[in-house]
Amino acid sequence: MVEKFLEEYAKLIAQYPEKISIEKLDLGDNFVELILYADKADTGKLIGRNGKMINAIKTVISAYKSKDDTNYRVTVKAIE
């Protein structure tokens, strides 16, 4: 559910939404890393000025922890 939210939200922000993809890595002990792949032109939009956009996204995702007790780390990576 969190991955779907992240993917759909990123597609709304991105200039090239067709290139958005999510990779979920289960690191054990209720810890998951979500890697958001986006076009190089979109990474700046997704991170935002001084990281404000990605921090807002992380805040929304961390609120989901109250439902499923899993910690999430979000990473944005550029596709060449």
Secondary structure, DSSP 4 states (H G I P E B T S, - for coil): -HHHHHHHHHHHH-SSGGG-EEEEEEEETTEEEEEEEEEHHHHHHHH-GGGHHHHHHHHHHHHTHHHH--EEEEEEEEE-
